[in-house]
Amino acid sequence: MFKNILVASDGSKCGDKAVDLAIDLASKYGAKISALYVMDFSLAFSYDDLDDAGGAVLDDITAKGKEKDVVVVEHIITADPINDMETMIRKINPDIAVFGAFGKSMDNEEKIDYSKIGSVAENALKVSKVPVILVK
């Protein structure tokens, strides 16, 4: 059913849950994981800081995949996570995409309004040509 599962994560709590679900699906269906980390320069971080953070997130995904004998292909790119989403999904060409409903900006919020979703997740739903699973 699934051969290539895209999971995008920024290392947030929701992102980690999305990774766990994607790896479980990949293990069940014998699929590979295409793990995506987007370096967003609209944030006030240096290239090296973003690259280090992205490498750590992708290393964690690869390690989790290895535990379940799932192949993980890492993608770290410089892009706008909202405006470039359609292109990123198209280039990776997954059968399904898994995203956290919220990113890191919500990790320290005491009260999250779960009737809403983050802007990146919302845009993924709008532009993706493949099914999208959002994980809270």
Secondary structure, 3 states (H helix, E strand, C coil): CCCEEEEECCCCHHHHHHHHHHHHHHHHHCCEEEEEEEECCCCCCCHHHHHHHHHHHHHHHHHHHHHCCCCEEEEEEECCCCCCHHHHHHHHCCCEEEEECCCHHHCCCCCCCCCCCCHHHHHHHHHCCCCEEEEC
